[in-house]
Amino acid sequence: MRRLYRAIEAEDLPTGLEGKGRSVWMAYGYVLARREFNAIALHDCDILTYSRDILARLCYPVTNPSLDYDFCKGFYTRVTDKMHGRVTRLLVTPLIRALVKIIGFHPLLVFFDSFRYILAGEFSMDVNLARINKIPGDWGLEVGTLAEVYKNTSTNRVCQVDIAENYEHKHQELSPEDASKGLNKMCVDICKSIFRTLASEGIVFSDGFFKTLFATYARTAQDHLKRYEDDASINSLRFDRHEESLSVETFTKGIKTAAEVIMKDPLGVPLISSWDRVTAALPDILDRIREAVEEDNG
């Protein structure tokens, strides 16, 4: 496989760093190389309540010939004695709402805000969409994938589906003191992905813009936090106000870190090339991938 990565990089096509994004991208390549599937599905590998129903419900909208969807995003219920999904609740949703307050109506922000759980790692897509999508190589995978879907297909062919009655997975630490790991790193990567996607849509960023965003996000996040506290109270859920506030403070720092990176380097690390682009440079690459996988597993 390393030979294949080197061959692709020799054509000046980015393959990303080792990690989730590159693994997903190469998995796409292998599925495309098999030439016998019409859809690709992805889900996280740390699901503690996994069942085959999750996969069936995730794939159904894309694989049913009576329907007409290119992409399906999963969402789910997580029933415990407290609220979960801090990054979605306290970062992404308030950040998107803050951006709308500053930028005004923008179709991409409306698209992002329409998803019940924008950071869900579960989604399925038509193989032809997988062929033309570029892929982020970091924690921005979920948001970056939605940005590519927005660009490459009609929103009428995008849906979301409830994939589980109750869902649980392993949790990551907040890591407020270290922006290189945990939810802190996830925050920075997600924000960079959102900002770069908006820049590609023609939004102009400046120092003044980001200063306004920091203040608007902080106020919006605190408003959301109060609503969650009220929700928890009426539903008899545990709610740690200090921990939630610490999350907002950490995410605010993460947004600032991402903004600094964007101002210094608006393009950043290139997205991993689409397979449509790779096969244009190396027409036999998919056959070589299939042979390499079969050789490694022979």
Secondary structure, 3 states (H helix, E strand, C coil): CHHHHHHHHCCCCCCCCCCHHHHHHHHHHHHHHHCCCCEEEECCCCECCCCHHHHHHHHHHHHCCCCCCCEEEEECCCCCCECCCHHHHHHHHHHHHHHHHHHCCCHHHHHHHCCCCCCCCCEEEEHHHHHHCCECCCCCHHHHHHHHHHHHCCHHHEEEEECCCCCCECCCCCCCCCCCCHHHHHHHHHHHHHHHHHHHCCCCCCHHHHHHHHHHHHHHHHHHHHHHHHHHHHCCCECCHHHHHHHHHHHHHHHHHHHHHHHHCCCCCCCECCHHHHHHHCCCHHHHHHHHHHHHCC
